[in-house]
Amino acid sequence: MTTVTIEKDEHGSYKGFVLFGHAGFAKKRFGKYEPDILCAAISALTSNVVNGLTEIAGEKLTITQNEEDGFLKCVIESSLKESSVILLDSYVLSLTEYSKQYGKNLTVNFKEV
C-alpha cells in the first residue's frame, strides 16, 4: 500500500508531502505480474508536481527519496506562489480521487506541521 501524507501548517499552507510504500495493485496474469498501473500513476503525478514546482514555478524544494522503499519526502522551503498552490491542489485532488477508487492500495492523509 502507498500512503501519502500531505503536510500543511496551522493556516492551511502547504509545507510538503511524504509518500511511502508500493501500491501493490499489479495483477498476475499468465504466470507473471503486469505493470502496476496505480503505482505508475502515483509516480507520474508526483514527478509532475515536483518538476512543475521546481522547473516551471521556480520553488525551492528539498527532496529525499529511496525508490526501493517507495519513499519520497518533499519539503517546501519557502512561501508558495499562487500558481504553485494550484499545482499542489490538483495533485492532492488527483490522489484523493485515486484513493476513493483504490482504497486498499492508496491512502491519503493530512497532517498539520
Secondary structure, 3 states (H helix, E strand, C coil): CEEEEEEECCCCCEEEEEEECCCCCCCEECCEECCCHHHHHHHHHHHHHHHHHHHHCCCCEEEEEEHHHCEEEEEECCCCCHHHHHHHHHHHHHHHHHHHHCCCCEEEEEEEC
